[in-house]
C-alpha cells in the first residue's frame, strides 16, 4: 500500500498509528497466521515473528524511502521479501 501513497499521506498514516496497535503481538500473530494459512506450502514451524518484523521493516522503509541509497533500494526490498518467503515456506 505504501508504494501508492504520497510522502504526505505516508507521514499522516504512520502518525495515526498508535503505539499500542503497532506493538500489539496479538494483532501481529493474527495477521501472520492468516497469511501463513494462505500459503501453498507453509514451513512446519515458520518464524512468524521474524517474518512480521521484516514486513514492518519493509513498510517503514517504504515510508522513509528518501533515506536509503536509491540505486539499490529495490534490491534491498526484494531481498527482504525473499527472506520472508524463506522463513514462512518449506
TIMI-2910 file (N, C-alpha, C, CB; in pm, 1 decimal, decimal comma, always signed):
<rs>
+----------+----------+----------+----------+----------+----------+----------+----------+----------+----------+----------+----------+------+
!      n_x !      n_y !      n_z !     ca_x !     ca_y !     ca_z !      c_x !      c_y !      c_z !     cb_x !     cb_y !     cb_z ! resn !
+----------+----------+----------+----------+----------+----------+----------+----------+----------+----------+----------+----------+------+
!    +82,0 !   -118,5 !     +0,0 !     +0,0 !     +0,0 !     +0,0 !    +86,7 !   +125,3 !     +0,0 !    -93,5 !     -0,5 !   +119,7 !  Unk !
!   +198,3 !   +123,3 !    +73,9 !   +282,6 !   +241,4 !    +85,6 !   +335,5 !   +289,8 !    -49,5 !   +398,3 !   +212,4 !   +178,0 !  Unk !
!   +356,7 !   +196,9 !   -140,8 !   +413,0 !   +233,3 !   -270,4 !   +321,6 !   +328,2 !   -347,9 !   +439,3 !   +108,3 !   -352,7 !  Unk !
!   +193,6 !   +331,9 !   -315,7 !    +98,6 !   +412,8 !   -389,8 !    +62,2 !   +543,5 !   -319,1 !    -25,5 !   +333,3 !   -415,1 !  Unk !
!   +116,7 !   +565,4 !   -202,1 !    +85,5 !   +686,4 !   -125,7 !   +188,5 !   +795,3 !   -150,3 !    +77,9 !   +655,0 !    +23,4 !  Unk !
!   +144,8 !   +919,8 !   -137,8 !   +238,5 !  +1030,9 !   -143,5 !   +315,1 !  +1036,0 !    -11,6 !   +164,8 !  +1165,9 !   -171,3 !  Unk !
!   +425,5 !  +1111,4 !     -7,7 !   +502,7 !  +1124,3 !   +116,1 !   +415,8 !  +1180,1 !   +228,6 !   +625,3 !  +1214,9 !    +94,0 !  Unk !
!   +333,4 !  +1278,6 !   +196,2 !   +247,1 !  +1339,3 !   +298,6 !   +147,2 !  +1236,8 !   +352,2 !   +171,9 !  +1461,8 !   +241,0 !  Unk !
!    +91,9 !  +1154,9 !   +264,0 !     -3,6 !  +1052,9 !   +307,2 !    +63,8 !   +947,6 !   +395,4 !    -68,4 !   +985,9 !   +185,6 !  Unk !
!   +186,4 !   +910,1 !   +359,9 !   +260,5 !   +812,7 !   +440,8 !   +284,9 !   +867,0 !   +580,4 !   +394,4 !   +776,8 !   +374,0 !  Unk !
!   +329,6 !   +991,8 !   +588,7 !   +356,4 !  +1052,2 !   +719,4 !   +229,7 !  +1059,7 !   +803,0 !   +416,3 !  +1192,0 !   +702,7 !  Unk !
!   +118,4 !  +1096,2 !   +741,0 !     -8,4 !  +1105,9 !   +813,1 !    -52,9 !   +969,0 !   +863,0 !   -116,7 !  +1167,2 !   +723,2 !  Unk !
!    -39,2 !   +866,5 !   +779,0 !    -78,0 !   +730,4 !   +817,8 !     +5,6 !   +680,3 !   +933,9 !    -64,5 !   +635,0 !   +699,5 !  Unk !
!   +136,9 !   +695,3 !   +923,5 !   +226,3 !   +648,2 !  +1029,4 !   +200,3 !   +723,0 !  +1159,3 !   +372,9 !   +664,7 !   +987,6 !  Unk !
!   +175,5 !   +853,3 !  +1149,2 !   +148,2 !   +932,2 !  +1269,1 !    +17,7 !   +889,1 !  +1336,3 !   +142,2 !  +1080,9 !  +1233,9 !  Unk !
!    -75,3 !   +835,8 !  +1258,8 !   -204,8 !   +796,3 !  +1315,7 !   -200,5 !   +660,6 !  +1385,6 !   -309,7 !   +793,1 !  +1206,9 !  Unk !
!    -96,8 !   +580,8 !  +1360,5 !    -85,9 !   +450,3 !  +1425,7 !    -52,8 !   +470,9 !  +1572,8 !    +22,1 !   +361,6 !  +1356,6 !  Unk !
!   -130,5 !   +411,1 !  +1657,3 !    -98,2 !   +420,8 !  +1799,4 !    +11,2 !   +319,0 !  +1830,8 !   -225,2 !   +396,5 !  +1888,4 !  Unk !
!    +93,1 !   +351,8 !  +1929,2 !   +197,6 !   +258,6 !  +1972,0 !   +136,4 !   +126,6 !  +2016,9 !   +281,5 !   +319,7 !  +2085,9 !  Unk !
!    +18,5 !   +134,6 !  +2079,7 !    -46,3 !    +12,7 !  +2128,1 !    -80,5 !    -80,0 !  +2011,5 !   -173,5 !    +47,2 !  +2207,9 !  Unk !
!   -125,3 !    -24,4 !  +1898,2 !   -158,7 !   -108,9 !  +1783,4 !    -32,6 !   -168,9 !  +1722,9 !   -235,5 !    -28,3 !  +1677,1 !  Unk !
!    +66,6 !    -86,8 !  +1702,2 !   +189,6 !   -131,7 !  +1637,0 !   +260,5 !   -237,3 !  +1720,3 !   +283,0 !    -13,4 !  +1612,1 !  Unk !
!   +255,1 !   -223,7 !  +1850,9 !   +326,5 !   -314,8 !  +1939,4 !   +238,2 !   -428,2 !  +1990,8 !   +383,5 !   -238,3 !  +2055,9 !  Unk !
!   +120,2 !   -447,8 !  +1932,7 !    +26,7 !   -549,4 !  +1979,4 !    +59,7 !   -684,0 !  +1914,1 !   -119,4 !   -507,7 !  +1948,2 !  Unk !
!   +122,6 !   -773,6 !  +1992,5 !   +161,3 !   -904,8 !  +1940,2 !    +39,6 !   -986,2 !  +1897,6 !   +241,4 !   -982,1 !  +2044,9 !  Unk !
!    -75,5 !   -959,1 !  +1956,5 !   -196,7 !  -1030,7 !  +1919,3 !   -234,9 !   -997,0 !  +1775,0 !   -312,4 !   -996,0 !  +2015,8 !  Unk !
!   -230,7 !   -867,8 !  +1739,2 !   -257,1 !   -827,5 !  +1600,9 !   -155,6 !   -889,7 !  +1507,0 !   -254,8 !   -674,7 !  +1587,4 !  Unk !
!    -29,6 !   -885,6 !  +1545,3 !    +76,6 !   -942,6 !  +1462,6 !    +53,4 !  -1091,1 !  +1441,5 !   +214,0 !   -918,9 !  +1526,5 !  Unk !
!    +23,8 !  -1162,2 !  +1548,2 !     +4,0 !  -1306,4 !  +1540,1 !   -114,2 !  -1340,4 !  +1450,1 !    -17,5 !  -1365,0 !  +1679,6 !  Unk !
!   -226,3 !  -1272,7 !  +1471,5 !   -345,1 !  -1298,8 !  +1390,1 !   -316,1 !  -1275,3 !  +1242,4 !   -461,9 !  -1210,2 !  +1435,5 !  Unk !
!   -254,5 !  -1163,1 !  +1212,0 !   -225,8 !  -1128,8 !  +1072,4 !   -130,9 !  -1229,4 !  +1009,5 !   -166,4 !   -988,3 !  +1063,0 !  Unk !
!    -21,2 !  -1259,6 !  +1079,6 !    +78,9 !  -1350,2 !  +1023,2 !    +23,4 !  -1491,8 !  +1006,7 !   +203,6 !  -1352,9 !  +1112,0 !  Unk !
!    -51,9 !  -1539,9 !  +1104,1 !   -106,9 !  -1674,4 !  +1092,0 !   -212,9 !  -1682,2 !   +981,5 !   -166,9 !  -1718,6 !  +1225,4 !  Unk !
!   -286,2 !  -1574,2 !   +959,1 !   -380,3 !  -1570,5 !   +847,8 !   -302,7 !  -1577,5 !   +716,2 !   -468,4 !  -1442,3 !   +853,4 !  Unk !
!   -192,9 !  -1500,5 !   +705,2 !   -111,8 !  -1503,0 !   +583,3 !    -49,0 !  -1641,0 !   +562,2 !     -1,9 !  -1395,2 !   +589,8 !  Unk !
!     +1,4 !  -1699,6 !   +668,3 !    +62,3 !  -1832,8 !   +659,2 !    -41,9 !  -1935,0 !   +613,4 !   +123,1 !  -1875,0 !   +795,9 !  Unk !
!   -165,8 !  -1920,7 !   +659,2 !   -271,1 !  -2016,0 !   +620,0 !   -300,8 !  -2009,6 !   +470,9 !   -399,2 !  -1988,9 !   +698,8 !  Unk !
!   -265,5 !  -1899,7 !   +407,1 !   -290,1 !  -1884,7 !   +263,6 !   -178,7 !  -1944,0 !   +177,7 !   -307,1 !  -1738,6 !   +229,7 !  Unk !
!    -67,0 !  -1978,8 !   +240,3 !    +46,6 !  -2032,8 !   +165,5 !    +19,9 !  -2175,8 !   +121,3 !   +174,1 !  -2027,1 !   +249,9 !  Unk !
!    +66,6 !  -2207,4 !     +2,7 !    +50,6 !  -2342,5 !    -51,3 !   +134,6 !  -2443,9 !    +25,5 !    +88,4 !  -2345,1 !   -199,1 !  Unk !
!   +258,2 !  -2405,3 !    +59,9 !   +349,5 !  -2496,4 !   +130,8 !   +415,0 !  -2424,8 !   +248,5 !   +458,0 !  -2551,2 !    +34,7 !  Unk !
!   +338,6 !  -2400,6 !   +355,0 !   +399,6 !  -2331,7 !   +468,8 !   +503,3 !  -2420,5 !   +538,1 !   +291,5 !  -2288,7 !   +569,3 !  Unk !
!   +600,7 !  -2357,3 !   +597,7 !   +701,8 !  -2429,9 !   +675,3 !   +634,0 !  -2496,1 !   +794,7 !   +816,4 !  -2334,3 !   +722,6 !  Unk !
!   +695,1 !  -2603,2 !   +845,0 !   +641,5 !  -2675,1 !   +960,1 !   +632,3 !  -2583,7 !  +1082,1 !   +728,3 !  -2797,2 !   +991,8 !  Unk !
!   +739,3 !  -2508,1 !  +1106,3 !   +741,8 !  -2412,6 !  +1217,0 !   +793,2 !  -2278,4 !  +1165,3 !   +830,8 !  -2464,8 !  +1334,4 !  Unk !
!   +708,6 !  -2204,7 !  +1093,8 !   +754,3 !  -2077,2 !  +1037,8 !   +785,9 !  -1976,4 !  +1147,8 !   +648,7 !  -2019,8 !   +943,1 !  Unk !
!   +891,4 !  -1900,3 !  +1127,7 !   +929,1 !  -1796,2 !  +1224,4 !   +846,1 !  -1671,5 !  +1193,5 !  +1084,4 !  -1764,5 !  +1218,3 !  Unk !
!   +720,1 !  -1675,6 !  +1235,9 !   +628,3 !  -1568,1 !  +1201,9 !   +669,1 !  -1435,0 !  +1264,0 !   +488,8 !  -1604,1 !  +1245,6 !  Unk !
!   +734,0 !  -1438,3 !  +1379,6 !   +773,6 !  -1313,7 !  +1445,3 !   +882,4 !  -1241,3 !  +1364,6 !   +823,5 !  -1342,3 !  +1588,5 !  Unk !
!   +981,5 !  -1317,2 !  +1318,8 !  +1087,0 !  -1256,3 !  +1238,4 !  +1031,6 !  -1210,2 !  +1103,3 !  +1203,3 !  -1355,7 !  +1217,8 !  Unk !
!   +943,5 !  -1290,8 !  +1044,1 !   +880,9 !  -1252,2 !   +917,4 !   +799,5 !  -1123,9 !   +936,0 !   +790,4 !  -1366,5 !   +863,9 !  Unk !
!   +728,1 !  -1114,6 !  +1045,7 !   +648,0 !   -995,8 !  +1075,6 !   +737,9 !   -872,6 !  +1090,7 !   +564,9 !  -1017,5 !  +1204,4 !  Unk !
!   +847,9 !   -887,7 !  +1162,6 !   +940,8 !   -775,5 !  +1178,0 !   +997,0 !   -731,8 !  +1043,8 !  +1054,8 !   -813,0 !  +1272,5 !  Unk !
!  +1027,3 !   -828,8 !   +956,9 !  +1077,6 !   -792,8 !   +823,6 !   +970,5 !   -721,4 !   +742,5 !  +1125,7 !   -917,9 !   +748,4 !  Unk !
!   +844,8 !   -763,2 !   +756,5 !   +736,7 !   -695,0 !   +685,9 !   +720,5 !   -551,6 !   +737,4 !   +604,7 !   -773,0 !   +702,0 !  Unk !
!   +733,9 !   -534,4 !   +867,5 !   +727,4 !   -399,3 !   +924,0 !   +845,1 !   -314,2 !   +876,2 !   +725,7 !   -405,7 !  +1077,9 !  Unk !
!   +961,2 !   -377,8 !   +865,5 !  +1079,4 !   -307,6 !   +814,7 !  +1056,0 !   -259,7 !   +671,5 !  +1203,6 !   -399,3 !   +820,7 !  Unk !
!   +993,8 !   -343,3 !   +589,0 !   +961,8 !   -302,7 !   +452,5 !   +865,8 !   -183,8 !   +454,4 !   +900,5 !   -420,6 !   +373,5 !  Unk !
!   +762,5 !   -191,4 !   +536,8 !   +665,4 !    -81,6 !   +544,5 !   +732,1 !    +48,4 !   +587,5 !   +552,5 !   -116,9 !   +641,9 !  Unk !
!   +817,8 !    +39,6 !   +687,2 !   +887,9 !   +159,8 !   +734,0 !   +982,0 !   +212,1 !   +626,3 !   +966,7 !   +130,1 !   +863,4 !  Unk !
!  +1049,2 !   +121,6 !   +555,9 !  +1142,0 !   +167,4 !   +451,5 !  +1066,3 !   +232,1 !   +336,1 !  +1227,2 !    +49,9 !   +399,4 !  Unk !
!   +946,0 !   +184,4 !   +305,7 !   +865,8 !   +247,3 !   +201,5 !   +820,2 !   +386,5 !   +244,7 !   +744,6 !   +160,0 !   +167,2 !  Unk !
!   +794,7 !   +401,6 !   +373,6 !   +750,4 !   +531,0 !   +425,7 !   +864,7 !   +630,5 !   +437,4 !   +684,9 !   +512,9 !   +560,8 !  Unk !
!   +987,7 !   +580,2 !   +442,6 !  +1105,2 !   +668,0 !   +459,1 !  +1206,6 !   +643,4 !   +347,4 !  +1171,9 !   +644,9 !   +597,6 !  Unk !
!  +1155,7 !   +616,4 !   +229,6 !  +1237,5 !   +576,5 !   +115,0 !  +1353,2 !   +672,5 !    +87,6 !  +1151,0 !   +565,9 !     -7,9 !  Unk !
!  +1333,6 !   +799,1 !   +115,8 !  +1434,4 !   +901,3 !    +84,0 !  +1566,5 !   +882,3 !   +158,5 !  +1379,4 !  +1037,9 !   +115,5 !  Unk !
!  +1565,8 !   +810,7 !   +270,1 !  +1689,1 !   +795,0 !   +348,2 !  +1779,1 !   +683,5 !   +296,0 !  +1654,9 !   +767,8 !   +492,7 !  Unk !
!  +1727,8 !   +603,1 !   +204,3 !  +1804,1 !   +490,2 !   +151,8 !  +1876,1 !   +527,0 !    +22,6 !  +1712,2 !   +370,8 !   +128,0 !  Unk !
!  +1980,5 !   +452,3 !     -9,2 !  +2053,9 !   +473,1 !   -133,8 !  +1964,4 !   +426,3 !   -247,4 !  +2191,9 !   +396,7 !   -134,0 !  Unk !
!  +1933,5 !   +516,7 !   -337,1 !  +1835,3 !   +494,6 !   -442,4 !  +1872,0 !   +378,2 !   -534,9 !  +1819,2 !   +620,5 !   -523,6 !  Unk !
!  +1998,3 !   +367,4 !   -570,0 !  +2041,0 !   +270,6 !   -671,6 !  +2012,8 !   +124,9 !   -635,8 !  +2187,0 !   +286,7 !   -696,7 !  Unk !
!  +2012,0 !    +92,1 !   -507,5 !  +1986,5 !    -48,7 !   -474,3 !  +1868,4 !    -66,1 !   -378,5 !  +2111,1 !   -110,6 !   -413,0 !  Unk !
!  +1785,0 !    +33,2 !   -371,3 !  +1667,6 !    +27,0 !   -283,4 !  +1578,2 !    -92,4 !   -317,3 !  +1586,8 !   +157,1 !   -293,8 !  Unk !
!  +1543,8 !   -107,7 !   -445,6 !  +1454,7 !   -217,1 !   -485,7 !  +1517,1 !   -353,0 !   -457,9 !  +1419,7 !   -205,5 !   -633,8 !  Unk !
!  +1647,6 !   -364,3 !   -474,6 !  +1717,3 !   -489,4 !   -445,6 !  +1705,7 !   -520,9 !   -296,6 !  +1866,4 !   -481,0 !   -488,5 !  Unk !
!  +1715,6 !   -417,5 !   -212,2 !  +1702,9 !   -435,5 !    -68,0 !  +1563,7 !   -487,9 !    -32,3 !  +1730,7 !   -303,0 !     +5,2 !  Unk !
!  +1460,3 !   -425,7 !    -87,5 !  +1323,4 !   -468,5 !    -57,9 !  +1299,6 !   -610,0 !   -110,0 !  +1221,1 !   -370,6 !   -120,0 !  Unk !
!  +1347,5 !   -637,6 !   -231,0 !  +1334,2 !   -773,4 !   -286,4 !  +1402,6 !   -876,2 !   -196,5 !  +1393,9 !   -779,9 !   -428,7 !  Unk !
!  +1517,8 !   -839,9 !   -141,8 !  +1591,2 !   -929,6 !    -53,1 !  +1512,0 !   -957,3 !    +74,6 !  +1728,3 !   -870,1 !    -18,6 !  Unk !
!  +1450,0 !   -854,8 !   +129,5 !  +1368,1 !   -873,1 !   +249,2 !  +1247,6 !   -962,8 !   +219,6 !  +1320,9 !   -736,9 !   +303,2 !  Unk !
!  +1186,0 !   -943,1 !   +104,3 !  +1072,0 !  -1026,9 !    +65,9 !  +1116,5 !  -1172,4 !    +51,2 !  +1008,5 !   -976,2 !    -66,2 !  Unk !
!  +1230,5 !  -1193,3 !    -12,0 !  +1282,4 !  -1329,3 !    -27,7 !  +1310,5 !  -1393,6 !   +108,2 !  +1410,4 !  -1328,1 !   -112,9 !  Unk !
!  +1365,5 !  -1315,8 !   +201,5 !  +1389,7 !  -1367,7 !   +336,3 !  +1259,9 !  -1407,3 !   +404,7 !  +1463,3 !  -1264,1 !   +420,8 !  Unk !
!  +1157,1 !  -1326,7 !   +387,4 !  +1025,9 !  -1356,4 !   +446,6 !   +973,1 !  -1488,1 !   +390,4 !   +924,9 !  -1240,9 !   +419,1 !  Unk !
!   +982,2 !  -1502,6 !   +259,8 !   +932,2 !  -1625,3 !   +196,9 !  +1010,6 !  -1747,5 !   +246,5 !   +941,7 !  -1614,6 !    +42,8 !  Unk !
!  +1139,9 !  -1732,1 !   +263,0 !  +1221,3 !  -1842,9 !   +314,2 !  +1183,2 !  -1879,1 !   +457,6 !  +1369,9 !  -1806,9 !   +307,6 !  Unk !
!  +1143,4 !  -1781,8 !   +536,3 !  +1104,1 !  -1807,9 !   +675,3 !   +969,3 !  -1879,0 !   +684,0 !  +1098,4 !  -1677,1 !   +753,8 !  Unk !
!   +880,8 !  -1847,4 !   +590,8 !   +743,9 !  -1895,7 !   +601,1 !   +712,3 !  -2019,7 !   +517,8 !   +652,4 !  -1787,8 !   +562,0 !  Unk !
!   +792,5 !  -2043,6 !   +413,6 !   +763,0 !  -2154,4 !   +322,7 !   +862,5 !  -2267,3 !   +339,6 !   +763,1 !  -2106,5 !   +178,4 !  Unk !
!   +813,4 !  -2389,0 !   +313,6 !   +904,0 !  -2504,5 !   +323,0 !   +969,8 !  -2531,6 !   +189,7 !   +828,7 !  -2629,5 !   +370,5 !  Unk !
+----------+----------+----------+----------+----------+----------+----------+----------+----------+----------+----------+----------+------+
</rs>
